[in-house]
Amino acid sequence: MSGLRHITLLAAVGLLAACGSTPTERFYTLNAPLTALHSNTPAAYSVTLGAVELPEMVDRPQLVVRTSSNRIAVLEQQRWAESLKSAIPRVLAASLGARLGGVPVAVRGDATARNAKYRISVNIQQLESELDRAVTLDATWSIRSALGTVLPNGKLHVREATQGSGYEALVAAHERALVRLSAELALGIQSAERAKP
């Protein structure tokens, strides 16, 4: 009988320990899927990406997911490894440089940023995540040349479906949405280059 009591006590202690353990935090990072193309000839121009404005709701370390039309969840155990205000410009710059054939794209604050031919400002007005469904991104941008010429503003709405389930698939959908935004930015720069005298 004492053996049974001992086993029961150990099981109870194990159960209490499991209940008291802290859930594991998981950290996610955004990467630019495209690699910049290298050319033997130096680029004829460079680009600076200014600060990227983000909705206050998602500008936090935790992943934020929509659970219903009027409800979101701030996920304490699912976190970004770096601030989105750092990660998003980094991904956009790398992807934009690749789409422009290896043109240098500096992020505001880099030493090379001040001499750029084109300066881009981006305002992400919506960055909404739905687990196992999609990421929705609404953004506007403006491009200004070093001569002060303002190019036509742009606007993008994209809904990028997750290609799988779980948080890694959700983060990958963020990356694809940002790549689509960088493609639109590249079109604006290329159009300006074609139009120059």
Beta strands, then each sheet from edge to edge (+ up, - down):
strand 1: 26-28
strand 2: 47-53
strand 3: 62-68
strand 4: 71-80
strand 5: 105-107
strand 6: 118-130
strand 7: 134-145
strand 8: 154-161
sheet 1: 1+ 4+ 3-
sheet 2: 5+ 2+ 6+ 7- 8+
end
